């Protein structure tokens, strides 16, 4: 496990701890790093339930991934385990709001992974974003 995965796994575990304060009957699912393309995260509800994160976004947009994407995906799993609710319905929205204190947002605003990585490289080099 590298440093990025270690940091995100810590945030992921703390987010599950927060969820279990409100819903102690829910069970955390494994976290995987094998999501690619423009999807930041994905929750799978099945016998092999899991959450996948897109590593490129984790590197480029860590704050949004930690504050929004992780709770977004955990809210899917919680809504599924409690009510068998899929998608972005009222159950998911209520779980997301409890976890984050924010209005639920279905889609991220980070752009494509390569654009996010370019912005991150600019921030690290001290260049301003336009």
N, C-alpha and C positions, 0 to 999 in steps of 0.2 A: 504494500500500500504506500503510495507516495503522499507528499504533504497536502496536495489539493484534496485527495480522497479522505485523508485523515481529518482535515478541517471540516469538510462537508459531512462526514459521518458523525462527528461530534454535534453539529447543528441538527442533523437529521434525528439523532437519538434524543436530543433535548426537545425537539418538536413533538416527538412521540410521547415523551414524558408529560408534556403540556396537554396533549390530547387525552392521555389516560387520567389526568386529574378530573376532567369533565366526563369522560366515558371509560371507566376502569375496565369494562368488559371487552374493549377492543384489543386486538393483537397486532403489534408491529409486524411489518413485512420486510423482506430483504431489500436492500438498495443495490442497484446495478448501475454501471457506468457505460452501457453499451447502446445508448440512444444517439442517433446521428441525424443530420438534416436540420430543418428549421424548427423542430419541436424541442422545447426546452426540457420538458418532463412528460412522463406518461405513467399512469397507474393501470395495473392489470388486475382484474378480479377473476380469479379462477382457482383451481387447485394449486396452481403455481403463482399465487398472488405475489406481486412485487412492484416496486417503483423503480423506474429508470430515469436517470438524469443525463443530459447532454453535457459532456465534459468541456466542450468548447465554450459553452455559455457559463459553466462554473468558473472557468479561468477568466473569461472576459467580463462577466457581469455578476460577480460573486454576491454583491449586496442584494440585487433583485432575486437571484436564485435562492438565497437564504431566506429573505423576508417574504417572498411571494410564491415562488415555484414549489419549494419543499412543502409549505403548508397547503398549497393548492392540491398537490398530489396526495398528501396524507388525508385531506378532506374527502377525496374520492374514496379512499379505502375505508375511512370511518363511516361515511354514508352507506357504502356497500355492506359493511359488516353489521351495521345497526338496522338498516331499513331495506337492504337489497336495492338501493337507489343508484342508478347509473347516471352519468352525464352531469350537467350543470344545473340541476333542478333545485327546488327549495331546500331540500335536505343538505345538499352539497354547499349551497350558499350559506346556510345557517352555521354549518360546521366551520367553514372558512372564516366567517365573521367572528366566531368565538375564538378561533385560534389566533387571528391576526388583529382583531379590532377594526378591520377595514371592510369596505364594501367589496364584494367578490368581483373579480375580473377574470373572464374566461380565457383571454389570450394575452400573451406577453407583448411587450413593445420594444424588444431588444434588437429587432431587425434580423438579418441572416447571420449565421454564426461567424462567417468570415468578416462581415462588417463589424460585429461586436469585438472580434479579436483585433481588428485594425484600430478601433477606438481605444481599446485597452492598451495597445502598444503605444499609441499617442500619449495617453495619460501617463504611462510609465516613463516616457522620454521627456515629459514636461511640455509637450505640444498642446495647444488649445484645440478644442473641438469647435467646429463652425456650426 
